[in-house]
């Protein structure tokens, strides 16, 4: 569409270069104040998301079904690379989307399942029942949103799953101090 | 408040999850963007990047064929495509320290952890437009300067990854304190 390459100023220091590309986006910056009646862009985007939210219940349902199918494929075919990745991606997507879809409590067990798969040095040693408990917890918490006690149920389930998962992971990684540090380390993402 | 003419920015959203693509597209259109292109995996994303030459790429990490990290490394190849300096915002459910460091070392410009928010996405976009960082090229890295803040009081070896050390010639603070005033 626009084949012209951006120009750049290059300064060389020892064995590295510092390159300052032409800022092609500078003229997109505007100091124009909002016109009377003009909505703040963040508020406008949030409103657009609220309008889209009528879809979210169905989307959450389909993500839970996808996780369940991945669990069944794993039970039938074992921890192959494809089955493992399908289960991880399904759980990982739920972890990232649950809050946006209006089901924040579903993210807890999905996150715990991601950790279980990611940090287990030998996935074939993961107890199948532990995978089932995570998937069942995700689906149960999603269902319970209709009954208004999802938060209470989610808190209990997530704490229990996380405790069992961490015990398993710490034992499995007992000779891998770098991994143990990651398992126990906090997130460094800024808000 | 600094504002941006979103209707003059071209976006490419790469995510294998159709729901998340729809959410990001909705937010971008809400900000005022008109040109939002989509791709559903890393390979299609690279093809779309070459074809559409976007101003800003918003990419997921975990994707089939090749992931967002590999895609970023392919984009950050000097001379290999139309814009190796393009702003890359990585939008991902990963938030562990090793992941953030790996993304930074792959040359991403901004990291945005899910769950996504309108404010978080808006701030990252404003930052890449208003405060673009210079790029650094070493034997092993090409991408935005990984040092976001310069420490004017730093004295010691220049620790650019993958190369010989240069020394910033600056007297240590202790010596400054001890030195008699002239």
Interface residues (C-beta under 8 A of the other chain):
Chain A: X1 X2 X3 X4 X5 X6 X8 X13 X14 X15 X16 X17 X18 X19 X20 X21 X23 X24 X25 X26 X27 X28 X29 X30 X31 X32 X34 X41 X42 X44 X45 X46 X47 X48 X49 X52 X55 X59 X63 X88 X89 X92 X93 X95 X96 X97 X98 X99 X100 X104 X107 X114 X182 X185 X187 X188 X189
Chain B: X2 X3 X4 X5 X6 X8 X9 X10 X16 X17 X19 X20 X22 X23 X26 X27 X28 X29 X30 X31 X32 X51 X52 X53 X55 X62 X82 X83 X85 X87 X92 X93 X94 X95 X96 X97 X98 X100 X111 X113 X114 X115 X116 X118 X119 X121 X122 X128 X129 X130 X132 X134 X135 X136 X137 X138 X139 X145 X158 X160 X163 X164 X166
